[in-house]
């Protein structure tokens, strides 16, 4: 059961995590956490929906993911201390002519 403060929050939770963007449902819990709906990994930038993602939240998730996907090849801040990741990973680096620190270029 949601308390009054929780009911005022948007239903969709969007979390920035070290490996990607996580989309979850604040109104439903699974294993003690918000129910996972979709995930957008920084390396591939391919949106992965969970099989039971509600249809009414899909368009909001897609819009959010689109805003990240169009930034492929850019650095994206993932922490409050300024850590960044390259959106699209190694493939984006090659496409944009950026030398990878692991490639020896």
C-alpha positions in Angstrom: 0.0 0.0 0.0 1.4 3.4 -1.0 1.4 6.3 1.5 0.2 9.8 0.6 3.8 11.0 -0.3 4.4 8.0 -2.5 1.1 8.6 -4.4 2.2 12.1 -5.3 5.4 11.0 -7.0 5.4 10.1 -10.7 4.8 6.4 -11.3 7.8 6.0 -13.5 11.2 5.9 -11.7 14.2 6.6 -13.9 17.5 5.7 -12.3 21.0 6.4 -13.6 23.3 3.5 -12.7 26.9 2.6 -13.6 25.9 0.3 -16.5 22.8 2.0 -17.8 19.4 3.7 -17.2 16.9 1.7 -15.3 13.2 2.3 -15.6 10.9 1.0 -12.8 7.4 1.3 -11.4 7.2 3.2 -8.1 3.6 1.8 -7.5 4.7 -1.9 -7.5 7.4 -3.6 -5.7 9.3 -6.8 -6.5 11.9 -8.3 -4.2 11.9 -5.2 -2.0 12.5 -2.7 -4.7 10.5 -0.8 -7.4 9.4 -3.3 -10.1 11.8 -3.2 -13.1 10.2 -2.3 -16.4 13.1 -1.6 -18.8 16.8 -1.1 -19.1 19.0 1.0 -21.4 22.6 -0.1 -21.3 25.1 2.7 -22.1 27.3 0.3 -24.2 24.7 -0.7 -26.7 21.9 1.9 -26.3 19.3 -0.7 -27.1 16.2 -0.4 -24.9 15.3 -3.7 -23.2 11.7 -4.0 -22.0 10.7 -6.5 -19.4 8.0 -8.8 -20.6 5.4 -7.5 -18.2 6.0 -3.7 -18.7 2.6 -1.9 -18.6 1.6 -0.5 -22.0 0.6 2.8 -20.3 4.3 3.5 -19.3 5.9 2.4 -22.6 5.6 5.7 -24.4 7.2 7.6 -21.5 10.0 5.1 -21.3 10.6 5.3 -25.0 10.7 9.1 -25.0 13.2 9.1 -22.1 15.4 6.5 -23.9 15.2 8.3 -27.2 16.7 11.4 -25.5 19.7 9.4 -24.4 20.1 7.4 -27.6 20.4 10.5 -29.8 23.4 11.5 -27.8 25.4 8.4 -29.0 29.1 9.1 -29.0 28.9 11.8 -26.2 30.1 11.5 -22.7 27.2 11.1 -20.2 27.6 12.0 -16.5 26.6 9.1 -14.3 27.6 10.4 -10.8 27.6 13.5 -8.7 31.4 13.6 -8.7 31.6 13.9 -12.5 32.2 10.3 -13.7 31.1 9.8 -17.3 30.6 7.0 -19.7 30.7 7.1 -23.5 27.2 6.5 -24.8 27.3 3.7 -27.3 30.7 2.4 -26.0 33.5 1.2 -28.2 31.3 1.1 -31.3 30.5 4.8 -30.9 34.1 5.6 -30.3 35.1 3.9 -33.6 32.3 5.6 -35.5 33.4 9.0 -34.2 37.1 8.5 -34.7 37.8 8.5 -30.9 40.8 6.4 -29.8 39.8 3.9 -27.1 42.0 3.8 -24.0 42.0 0.0 -24.4 42.6 -0.2 -28.1 46.2 1.1 -28.1 45.3 3.7 -30.8 
